[in-house]
């Protein structure tokens, strides 16, 4: 009775989802947060992907702060560039998947926003 019927996302939803992932490269979690807040009530593809991008960017922010704290013992010097590289590469992979209408799940992230 309460079946979930999945439909292919519209081109507009794909574009918004792609934008949510790409904004993380430039704005951190702020861009994904704004898109998720705007689209969360319709629960479509764009909202789902914006939430995934938001969770990824929050996880990266935590990793960045941890890297700065670990800079004291020199491990942070290696981790800070890795955080930026991971943000760039994984955001691009997610944006490409979203542009094709496919959901992307980031590996190893905290799913704080549900």
N, C-alpha and C positions, 0 to 999 in steps of 0.2 A: 504494500500500500504506500509506504513512504519510500519509494525507490528514488535513488539519485540518478538522474538522467544527465549524462555528460554530453555537452555539445562542443563543437569546435569553437574556439574563441574567435571573435571578430578581429578584423585587422586593427581597429582602434584599440581593442584590449591588448593585442600583441604589441602594438607600439607603446602603450602606456607601461606594460610590463617590462619591455626592453628599456624604456627610459628609467624606470625604477632601479634597475640593475646598474645602468651606466651612471646615474647620478651619484651613486656611492663612491665612484672614483674621484669625483670633484667636490662633493658636499658631505661626505661621510654618511652618517645615519639620517641627516636632516631631510634630504630629498626623498628618500624612501619613506620616512615618517609622514611627510606631507602627502605624498601620493596614497599611502595606506589609509590615512585619516579621511581623505576625500573619497576613496573607493571602497572602504571596508563594509559599508552597509549593503552594497549590491552583491557582495560575495562572489564575484566572478573571477576570471583568470587574472585580471590586472590586480585585484585586491590580494589574491593568493600569492602572486609573485612579488608584490610590493612588501608583503609581510615577510616573505622569505629573504628578500634583500635587506629589510630592516633588521631581522635577526642576525644576518651575516655581518652587517655594519656594526651592530652593537658588540658582537663577539670580537670583531677587529679592534674596536675602541678599547675593549678590556685588554686585549693582547698588546696593544700599543702602550697602554699605561703600565702593564706588567714589564714590558721591554724597557721602558724608561727607568723603572725601579731597579731592574736587573743591570742597568748600565753601570752601576756602581761596581759590580764584579765582572764587568766586561762582556758578559753574555749578551746583554742588551744591545751592544754594538752590532752584533750579528743578527739579532732578532728584528730590530727596527727595519732594516731593508727587506727582510723576508716578509714582514707584515705588509709593506707597501707593494711588493711584487705579487703576493697572494691576492691582495685587493684588486690589482689591475687585471691579472690573468683570470681569476675566477669570476670577476664581474663581467669580463668580456665573454667568457664561455656561457655564462647565464644569459647575457643579453642576446647572444646568437640563438640559444635554445628558445628563448621567449619570442624572438622575432619569427620563429617557425611554428609558434603555437604550442610548444612543448614545455611542460613544467620542469623546473630545474631545482634540485635539492643540493644545497651546498654541503660539502663534507665537513665533519667535525665542528659544527656550530652549536651554540646554545640556542635553543628555541624558547626564548623568554616571552615573546609576544605570541599569544595563541589565538 
